[in-house]
Amino acid sequence: MVGKNAEIVFSKEHMGRYVGKISKGLPHGFGVKTWPDGKKYQGYWFKGKMNGKGELLIDEGESYTGEF
């Protein structure tokens, strides 16, 4: 269901954590994904992929804001 708010915590350590909207079990709409290595993306998703406006924080002081 598009627009459903949900929190998903992946069970495998290497997958990270996603909090946001989902559709058919995939990130879809606005959400925040944090990877175990500290990378973080907050922005829009489409069928599980970063898509549209967002911000990717790669490392402390290193980031990209724009279209994905």
Residue pairs with C-beta under 8 A, 6 or more apart in sequence:
1 23
2 21
2 23
2 28
2 29
3 21
3 23
3 29
4 21
4 22
4 23
5 20
5 21
6 20
6 21
6 22
7 18
7 19
8 17
8 18
8 19
8 22
9 17
10 16
10 17
10 18
13 36
14 36
16 33
16 34
16 35
16 36
17 33
17 34
18 27
18 31
18 32
18 33
18 34
19 31
19 32
20 27
20 29
20 30
20 31
20 32
20 45
21 27
21 28
21 29
21 30
21 31
21 45
22 28
22 29
22 31
23 29
23 47
26 45
26 47
26 48
27 33
27 45
27 48
28 45
28 46
28 47
28 48
29 44
29 45
30 43
30 44
30 45
31 42
31 43
31 44
31 45
32 40
32 41
32 42
33 40
33 41
33 42
34 40
38 59
39 56
39 57
39 58
39 59
40 56
40 57
41 50
41 54
41 55
41 56
41 57
42 54
42 55
43 50
43 52
43 53
43 54
43 55
43 56
43 68
44 50
44 51
44 52
44 53
44 54
44 68
45 51
46 52
50 56
50 68
51 68
52 67
52 68
53 66
53 67
53 68
54 65
54 66
54 68
55 63
55 64
55 65
56 63
56 64
56 65
56 68
57 63
58 64
